[in-house]
């Protein structure tokens, strides 16, 4: 199986491109705002969710640049949502749609230690940034909702054995 993500050679390249586009949008929206207003606005721009999920499939790790575990999961429970992505999150819960989960690992920006137990059928508790299926598709990614940034300072991953951040 290819490690590509839509038109991108890897999930890492997709998220780099998406983040670059987000920064351009933020600069445009923040023109004329005070530094304090810019900081406040940036804290509110991430769509953070917390869910319980079951792993449907573990895809090959993304090792092109930043390393990511790649999972397809089904949302079993919504613990915390964000109004900006609530409809997409609830749609995935109701339809039992696959959600792409990327867990960065192996460097100081992600989770340092290996995560054991990322096997099909395993349950996870996840917190991270949600990217709607529509936004992923519009940016050239796979036509799936995405949960990423599942590490410090925004998120975490918990298996039945241990939590990682």
C-alpha positions in Angstrom: 0.0 0.0 0.0 1.2 3.5 -0.8 2.0 6.0 1.9 0.5 8.8 -0.2 -2.3 10.9 1.2 -4.5 12.2 -1.7 -2.3 14.1 -4.1 0.5 14.3 -1.5 3.3 11.7 -1.3 2.7 11.4 2.5 0.5 12.6 5.3 3.4 14.7 6.5 3.5 16.6 3.2 -0.3 17.1 3.3 -0.2 18.6 6.8 2.8 20.8 6.0 0.9 22.2 3.0 -2.4 22.6 5.0 -0.5 24.4 7.8 1.2 26.8 5.3 -2.2 27.6 3.8 -3.6 28.2 7.3 -0.8 30.6 8.2 -1.5 32.6 5.1 -5.2 32.8 6.0 -4.4 33.8 9.5 -2.0 36.6 8.4 -4.8 38.0 6.2 -7.4 37.8 8.9 -5.1 39.3 11.5 -4.1 42.4 9.6 -4.7 45.5 11.7 -5.3 43.5 15.0 -3.2 44.1 18.1 -0.7 41.5 19.2 -3.0 40.5 22.1 -6.0 40.1 19.7 -3.8 38.0 17.4 -2.8 35.7 20.2 -6.3 35.3 21.4 -7.6 34.6 17.9 -4.9 31.9 17.3 -5.8 30.1 20.5 -9.3 29.7 19.1 -8.4 28.6 15.5 -7.6 25.0 16.3 -10.6 22.6 16.2 -9.8 20.3 19.1 -11.9 17.2 19.8 -11.7 14.2 22.1 -13.1 10.8 21.1 -13.1 7.1 21.9 -12.5 5.0 18.8 -11.9 1.5 17.5 -9.1 0.8 15.1 -10.4 -0.7 11.8 -7.1 -0.8 10.0 -3.4 0.1 10.6 -1.8 1.4 7.4 1.9 1.4 6.9 3.7 4.1 8.9 4.5 7.3 7.1 8.2 7.7 7.1 8.7 10.4 4.5 9.9 13.2 6.7 8.0 13.4 10.0 7.0 9.8 11.0 3.4 9.1 11.7 1.4 6.0 12.7 -1.5 5.8 10.2 -4.8 4.4 11.4 -8.4 4.2 10.1 -10.7 4.3 13.0 -14.4 4.4 13.8 -15.6 6.9 16.4 -17.4 5.1 19.2 -18.0 8.1 21.5 -17.6 11.9 21.4 -16.1 13.1 24.6 -15.6 16.7 23.6 -16.4 18.5 20.3 -15.8 21.9 18.7 -18.7 23.9 17.2 -16.7 24.4 13.9 -16.4 20.7 13.3 -19.3 19.3 15.3 -21.5 18.4 12.3 -18.7 16.4 10.6 -17.7 14.7 13.8 -21.3 13.6 14.5 -21.8 12.5 10.9 -18.8 10.2 11.3 -20.2 8.8 14.6 -23.7 8.2 13.1 -22.5 6.7 9.8 -19.6 4.7 11.4 -17.4 6.2 8.7 -13.6 5.6 8.6 -11.6 8.5 10.1 -7.9 8.9 9.3 -5.8 9.2 12.5 -2.2 10.3 12.2 0.0 10.0 15.3 3.4 11.6 15.0 6.2 9.7 16.7 9.9 9.3 17.2 10.9 13.0 17.7 10.5 15.8 20.2 7.5 17.2 18.2 5.5 14.0 18.5 5.4 11.0 20.9 8.9 9.9 21.7 8.3 6.2 22.6 6.8 3.5 20.5 3.0 2.9 21.1 2.2 -0.8 21.5 -1.2 -2.1 20.8 -2.2 -0.2 17.7 -3.8 -3.3 16.2 -7.1 -3.8 14.4 -10.0 -4.0 16.9 -8.1 -2.1 19.7 -9.8 0.8 21.4 -8.2 4.2 21.8 -9.0 7.4 23.6 -7.8 10.3 21.4 -7.5 14.1 21.6 -6.3 16.2 18.8 -7.1 18.6 16.0 -10.0 17.6 13.7 -9.9 18.3 10.0 -13.3 17.9 8.3 -13.6 15.5 5.3 -14.5 18.5 3.2 -11.4 20.5 4.2 -9.2 17.5 3.6 -10.7 16.9 0.2 -10.6 20.6 -0.8 -6.9 20.7 0.1 -6.1 17.6 -2.0 -6.0 15.1 0.7 -7.9 11.8 1.0 -11.6 12.1 1.2 -11.7 11.3 4.9 -12.1 13.3 8.1 -8.7 13.5 9.9 -7.6 13.6 13.5 -4.0 14.6 14.0 -1.9 16.6 16.4 -2.5 13.8 18.9 0.5 14.8 21.0 1.7 17.6 23.2 0.8 20.4 23.4 -2.7 19.8 22.0 -3.5 16.1 22.2 -2.9 12.6 23.5 -3.4 9.0 22.7 -4.5 6.4 25.2 -4.5 2.7 24.7 -6.0 0.3 27.3 -2.5 0.1 28.8 -1.1 3.6 28.8 -1.5 7.2 27.7 1.0 9.1 25.5 1.3 12.8 24.8 
